[in-house]
Amino acid sequence: GSRVKSVMRGVSCVVLLLLLCAVCATSAAAKQKKYGQSNSVSLHEISSANSVFSRSLYESLSTNSTEGSFVMSPVSLHSALALMYLGARGSTADQMATGLKLTNNQDGLKTGFRQLFTSLKSSGSTHLQVVNRMYIQNSFNVLPVFRKLARRSFRSDTKEVNFVNNHEKARRNINKWIEKKTGQKITEIIGPGVLNEMTRLVLVNAVYFSALWLQPFNSENSRVGKFHISRNKEVDVPMMNMKTFLGYKHVVPLGVRILELPYEDDAASMFILLPDDLEGIKNLESGENFAVVTSNFTDVKSEEINVTLPKFKMETSLDLKSNLMQLGMKDMFQTESADFSGITGSRDLHVSHVLQKTFVEVTELGTEAGASSAVVAEARSWRPPPLEFVVDHPFLFIIWEKRLNTTLFMGRFLGPQ
């Protein structure tokens, strides 16, 4: 109800699903290509791979998307695909390494991902939960070494189900589990008809994130305001407002202003990337500009800002198969060329669907917590008027985990859906 909503000032959660289908394959296990067995890959390398992957995925979505506004979670998708990659061999593995921006040293990645999953956790009032689970056909052979890898490096548990005789029941069970893990925010991720009697493995990754602003907006200052969907179309949206010191940067050559809104505990922040021009979002999303702005968005400095930001909430369901194929990951989806023999010992699996459902909600702070959080600024004899930062036209946003340098969520808001 509204009481719960008021406590969650910024909330988002996501679910990723990789569905694997069995093929009746007769070929023996493919020749194993030897990948370097050397040094472990650091958390830092995985974080930077995640950043580059986020960027390519966002570009693919924004150019092909009929969505309008959308939100997705790169860290969720990247880590679930990375687990699959560690079971891939041959050209399937090569393509996944390239697409995910990961090293060919599969062995070395185990340490980095173990560190990532150990570090992705809640702190104080910032609630961050990442869960992985593999649903496997009960008669189906998954190599013990792969189960162990999933458990140790990806904290993934394994559940046996019966897709062959009752894929509808399996579908309901998986949906129910996801609903529970995401605080009832994500329901029905797997629609009817996605699973069938050939499904052998469903890999689920759910991220639940809810955090309070370090400096909440006072709801008494919220007003209905105009949001310009385009130059000649505007709609009314609820706008929040506050005047405070926030990280800010104006990248003049690219025509974009960046604002950082930190969450409590300062573990994560939401960055708003607002084009100077009312219709500047396309220009901001175009290749070169996008790469520049998304690789330097965290370097802001504190300024006094009068910020006006819409309250918004959105849910996006994505089927990412075509986007991943566009990033070069083709073999994993093809019945005859997919090679996941590192999972089963034979080449009898291919990926049928990659689904992600993400929910994000951005609000001010409810009245219960309002009274205690006063921000005290010291008086100065004179100070320049605050910069006006009015988010009244389409913008990008990134929810960024600072310690890990990792993009938790990324999206664009083009106006209420």
Secondary structure as UniProt FT lines:
FT   HELIX           2..7
FT   STRAND          10..22
FT   HELIX           43..64
FT   STRAND          70..72
FT   HELIX           74..85
FT   TURN            86..87
FT   HELIX           90..100
FT   HELIX           106..119
FT   TURN            124..125
FT   STRAND          126..137
FT   TURN            138..139
FT   HELIX           144..154
FT   STRAND          156..161
FT   HELIX           163..181
FT   TURN            182..184
FT   TURN            192..193
FT   TURN            197..198
FT   STRAND          199..211
FT   HELIX           219..221
FT   STRAND          223..230
FT   TURN            231..232
FT   STRAND          233..251
FT   HELIX           252..254
FT   STRAND          256..263
FT   HELIX           264..266
FT   STRAND          268..275
FT   TURN            278..280
FT   HELIX           281..285
FT   HELIX           287..295
FT   TURN            297..298
FT   STRAND          301..310
FT   STRAND          312..319
FT   HELIX           321..326
FT   TURN            327..328
FT   HELIX           331..333
FT   TURN            335..337
FT   HELIX           341..344
FT   STRAND          349..362
FT   HELIX           367..370
FT   TURN            371..372
FT   STRAND          387..390
FT   STRAND          395..401
FT   TURN            402..405
FT   STRAND          406..413
//
